């Protein structure tokens, strides 16, 4: 008899196109088995096939057209739609799975998928990792012993420039705006594309909620700062079309700023 081969474990990095963007998975020491990362990649593609509004044959697309019923879908679809209803109530209607009249829960789905991917890595034994999907990030543990994760906040007005860096451990960061995907966010109350803000970045612990809140806060426009301040578990950073910036009172940051050395905001 021969002994079963033990799968090697260690730090891993993986980049994968999915959901119309690029995902990166960065697992730091003590690492996980490569098969754990492959399971995460499989999960992300399953989410895309299930929830995509761009794939006509996806269950969510078919559900939106009335070709199937909710009971015909995977249970995760009902889970997402229930949470969308809760988020709509929590945000005074500024988050909606039907913002433009058609079924589109994608404002929650990507952050939820990334958070679940992080949970899968943790269940596989990873203590320190980062999952990034198009700039929405869920981090577990730390980047290295005694070293926080550092997540850059892109300047929506100047390509390739950062307006700040969020530092922390066990951290989630999401940004909503029009810089990367154009004017894609809809105010559910008016069915118009909000223009009062250039970008909104939120930091917290769980990306599923953080990502959805960022979408809602961007739609709020001028109401955004007051809503963020009323939620002390969130930290917020806003860039206005004029270039003016705002950050929540609980978001401590360096006073100095240069293009080459943006301020560092401590999320803890």
N, C-alpha and C positions, 0 to 999 in steps of 0.2 A: 504493500500500500504506500501511496505517496501522500505526504501532508498537504492539506489544502493551502493554497497560496493566500497569504494575508495581504489585503490591499494596502498599498502605501498611503500614508496620511501626511499632509504637510500644507504649507501656505500655497494658495492657488489664486490665479487671476484668470478671468474669462470675460470676453467681450462677445455680445450676441445681438444681432439685429432682431427686433421684435416690436410689434405694436406700432410700426411706423417710426420708430426711434431706435436708439442703441442702448442696450443695457450693459453694465459692467458689474462684475462680481469680484470682490477683492477680499479673500480670506487670509487673515494674518495668523501667526503662530498662536496656538498649537496646531492649527490646520484641521482639515477633514479629508475623508476619502474622496477621490475624484468623482466617484459615482454619486455622491451627495450633490455635487455641483450639477451633474448631468440631470438629476431629478429636478432641481430648481429650474434649469433651462426648459425641461419638458413641461413643467408647471406653467411657466410664462407663456409658452406657445399654446397650451391648452386654454389659458385665459383669453388669449388673442382670438383663437378659433371660436370660442364660446360667446364673447362679448363684443367682438368687433362690429361696428356699425358700417364699416367699409366692405365687409365680406357679405354678399347678399345671402349666402347660405348659412351664416352663423345663426344660432338659436335666438340671439337678441334681435337680429335683423328680422327674422321670421316672426318673432313675437310682436315686434313693433308693427309689422304689416298685417297682423291678425291671422297669420297662416297656422300658428300653433298656439296653445294655451300655456300658461305658466307651469301647470302640472306636467307638461311634456318636456320641460327643460331640466337641466341638472339643478339640484337643490341650491347650489351656490347662486343661481340667478335670483331665486326668491330671497335669499339672504341679502344680496346686494340691493334689490329693490326695496326691501323693508328698511334697510339702513338709509337709502336715499330719502324715503319718506320722513324718517327721523331727522335727518340733516336739513330737510326743507323746513321743518318746524323750528329747529335750533337756530336757523339763520334768517328767520323772518321771510322765508320764501326766496332768498337770493341763491340758494342751491336748489336745483331741480333736475330730475332725470328727464324732464320734458320741457326744458327751458325754451326751445324754439317750436314746441308743439309735437315733436316726434320723440320716440323713446331713445334716449342716449344717456346711459349711466356712466359714461367714460370719465366724468369728473371725479368719480370715486374709484373706479375699477383699477386704474394703474397704481395708485398709492396703496390700495388694498392688496394688489398682487405682489408689490414689492415688499410690503410688510410681511405677508405670508411667506414669501421667499426667504426673508431673514429668519422667520420662525422655523422654517424647515432646516436651515443651516444650523441654528441653535440646537434643534432636536438631534441633529447628526453629530453634535459634539463641538461645534464651533463656538468660541467665546468672543472672538474679536473679528468682526467682518463688516463690510460695507456693500450694500446693494444700491446701485444708481441706475435709474431709468429716465433718461432724458432730462437730467438735472434734479429729479425728485429722489431723495436719498434717505435710506434707513441704515443707521449704523448701530452695531452692537459692540459693547466693550470699548476698547481703546485701539488706537492705531499702532501703538507700541507701548511697552511698559512705561507708565508715567507720562504718556504723550496722548493728548486729545486728538480726535478726528478734526480735520479742518475742511470745511465745505465752502467753496467760493460762491459768491452771489454775483451773477452776471449783470453788467450794466445794460439795461434795455435800450439805451440811447447810443452807446458806443460799442461796436462789435469788438470782441476780444479783450474787453476791459472788465475788471471787477470793481464793484462798489463796496464790497466788504467780504469778510471771511467769518463764518460761524464756527466756533470751536466748542467742542464738548464731547462727552461720552454718552453711550446709549441714546443716540440723538436722531431725530427725524427733521428734515428740512425740505420744504416744497416752495416752488415759485410759480406764480401765475402771471401772465401778461401776454402781450402781442408780439414780442420781439422775435421769438423763434417760429411760431406757427401763424403769425398774423392775427387779425381780429377774429378769433374763434370763440370767445366767451360771450354768452348772451345773458342779458339781464332778463330773468323770467317775468318780471313785472311789466316791462315795456316791449319785450322781444327785440330790443335794439342792442347794438354792440357798444358797451361802455367805453368811454374815452377819457374819463377824469384821471385815471392812474396809468402809469407806464408799466409798473410791475409791483407785485406784492410778494414778499417772502415771509414765510412763517416757520418758526422752529418750535419743536415740542418733542414728544416721546414716541407717538404712534403715527406712522405716515398715512394710514388710511384716512384718519380724521383730518390730519394736517393738510393733506393734498386737497380734500374736498372743501375745507374751510378757506384755503387760499383762493380757490375758484369763486366761492361765494363772496369773499371780501373784495376781490377785484371787481365783481359786479356791483358792489355797494357804492363804489366811487367815493365821494366825499364823506360818506358815513363810516368808511373803513376804520380810521384811527379810533373813534369812540368804541366801535364794536370790539376791536382788538384789546383795548385797555380794559374793557369789561370782562375779559377772559384772562385772568392772571396766569393760567397754565400755558398760555401762548406767548411767544415773543415775535414781534413783527417789525418789518422793515419795508418802507414804501418809497418808490421813486416816482415822481410826478413827471409829466411830459415836459415841463419847464426845466427839469434837472434838479429841482428841489427835492430834498430827502427828509424822511420822517422815520423815527424809530420809537418803539414803545418804551415806556419808562422803566420796564424791567429788563431791557436789553442793553447791558453795559458794554461799552466799546471804547477803544482807543480814541483819544482826541485827535491825534495827528492823521492826516490823510495826504497821500500822493498817489498818482496813477500807478507807480511801481510798488507802493506799499500801502494797500487799502487797509482800513481799520479792521481790527479783529473784535468780533462781538462774542462775548462769553455767554453760552446758553445754559450755564449752570450757576 
